[in-house]
Amino acid sequence: MRPALPWIAAYLAILLAWALVILRRTGPTLWKGSSLAALNIAFILLSAAVAFLQGKSLNNATGNTIWCFFSIPLAAFDLVLLIISILVGRMWLVLGMSHGDTMAVLERCFTQTRASSARRADGYLVQCGGTEMIVSIRPTMPGVVSVRFRGARKSKKADLVRKLFGKQFHRSIPTPRFRA
């Protein structure tokens, strides 16, 4: 477990700093699971590269030399990060906004893109050319709303709705601003 502890501590420190940035914001924030997936994949690649570079030559019983860099605790941690990446990759969370306000923002996006939508129990069914997109909106905890877009991956109108919805909120990763 010892080789994985510094990696776990560094990962938790990054998540804590990320959460503090999000919590300091005054307006609502859209957190996309793909940003956590990207962080996890980068972390996996970095830990594997460092483990490989810190590997050692070992002699086995037959007199052959082998390169040993594999650490079971670190591999288990990397596997957990990979599973989390797969599970949250397409999840979107709106932080700091109520369920009703989130639905109102989505309805405005439908109006602006002229997408025909029909209200469903937990979201909307949107006609995007010859395909359909299902938008599910569910409150997960106070101030946090889960939004999921399914279907119509190749539709330009569905892509426009997703992008327009995403632009209504702060991004979870701070965007550097340069002034002239």
MORAQUI-V132687 format. One record per backbone hydrogen bond with DSSP energy under -0.5 kcal/mol. CO is the residue of the C=O (numbers start at 1). NH is the residue of the N-H. E is the energy in kcal/mol with one decimal. If there is no record, write none. Layout:
{{CO | NH | E} {CO | NH | E}}
//
This chain:
{{1 | 4 | -0.9} {1 | 5 | -1.1} {2 | 5 | -0.5} {2 | 6 | -0.6} {4 | 8 | -2.6} {5 | 9 | -2.6} {6 | 10 | -2.3} {7 | 11 | -2.4} {8 | 12 | -2.5} {9 | 13 | -2.1} {10 | 14 | -2.2} {11 | 15 | -2.3} {12 | 16 | -2.4} {13 | 17 | -2.5} {14 | 18 | -2.4} {15 | 19 | -2.4} {16 | 20 | -2.3} {17 | 21 | -1.9} {18 | 22 | -2.0} {19 | 23 | -2.7} {20 | 24 | -1.4} {21 | 25 | -0.5} {22 | 25 | -1.0} {28 | 170 | -2.3} {29 | 31 | -0.6} {29 | 95 | -3.3} {30 | 32 | -0.6} {30 | 172 | -0.9} {31 | 93 | -2.8} {32 | 35 | -1.4} {32 | 36 | -0.9} {33 | 37 | -2.4} {34 | 38 | -2.2} {35 | 39 | -1.9} {36 | 40 | -2.7} {37 | 41 | -2.6} {38 | 42 | -2.4} {39 | 43 | -2.4} {40 | 44 | -2.5} {41 | 45 | -2.5} {42 | 46 | -2.5} {43 | 47 | -2.6} {44 | 48 | -2.3} {45 | 49 | -2.3} {46 | 50 | -2.6} {47 | 51 | -2.4} {48 | 52 | -2.2} {49 | 53 | -2.4} {50 | 54 | -1.9} {52 | 55 | -1.2} {56 | 68 | -3.2} {58 | 66 | -3.3} {60 | 63 | -1.8} {64 | 60 | -2.6} {66 | 58 | -3.1} {66 | 68 | -0.6} {67 | 69 | -0.6} {68 | 56 | -2.5} {71 | 75 | -2.7} {72 | 76 | -2.4} {73 | 77 | -2.2} {74 | 78 | -2.5} {75 | 79 | -2.1} {76 | 80 | -2.2} {77 | 81 | -2.2} {78 | 82 | -2.1} {79 | 83 | -2.3} {80 | 84 | -2.4} {81 | 85 | -2.1} {82 | 86 | -1.9} {83 | 87 | -2.3} {84 | 88 | -2.4} {85 | 89 | -0.9} {88 | 91 | -1.4} {91 | 33 | -3.7} {92 | 147 | -2.7} {93 | 31 | -3.4} {93 | 95 | -0.6} {94 | 145 | -2.3} {95 | 29 | -2.3} {98 | 102 | -2.0} {99 | 103 | -2.0} {100 | 104 | -2.0} {101 | 105 | -2.1} {102 | 106 | -2.2} {103 | 107 | -2.4} {104 | 108 | -2.0} {105 | 109 | -1.9} {106 | 110 | -2.1} {107 | 111 | -2.2} {108 | 112 | -2.7} {109 | 113 | -2.0} {110 | 114 | -0.7} {110 | 115 | -2.2} {111 | 114 | -0.6} {115 | 117 | -0.5} {116 | 127 | -2.8} {118 | 125 | -2.5} {120 | 123 | -0.7} {122 | 137 | -3.5} {123 | 120 | -3.2} {124 | 126 | -0.5} {124 | 135 | -2.8} {125 | 118 | -2.3} {126 | 128 | -0.6} {126 | 133 | -2.7} {127 | 116 | -0.6} {128 | 131 | -1.8} {131 | 128 | -3.1} {133 | 126 | -3.2} {133 | 135 | -0.5} {134 | 136 | -0.6} {134 | 150 | -2.7} {135 | 124 | -2.5} {136 | 148 | -2.4} {138 | 146 | -3.5} {141 | 144 | -2.6} {143 | 96 | -3.1} {143 | 97 | -0.8} {144 | 140 | -2.3} {144 | 141 | -1.3} {145 | 94 | -3.1} {146 | 138 | -2.6} {147 | 92 | -1.3} {148 | 136 | -2.7} {148 | 150 | -0.6} {150 | 134 | -2.9} {152 | 155 | -0.9} {155 | 159 | -2.0} {156 | 160 | -2.2} {157 | 161 | -2.3} {158 | 162 | -2.4} {159 | 163 | -2.6} {160 | 164 | -2.6} {161 | 165 | -2.5} {162 | 166 | -2.3} {163 | 167 | -1.6} {165 | 168 | -1.2} {166 | 169 | -1.0} {170 | 30 | -3.0} {172 | 174 | -0.6} {174 | 176 | -0.6}}
//
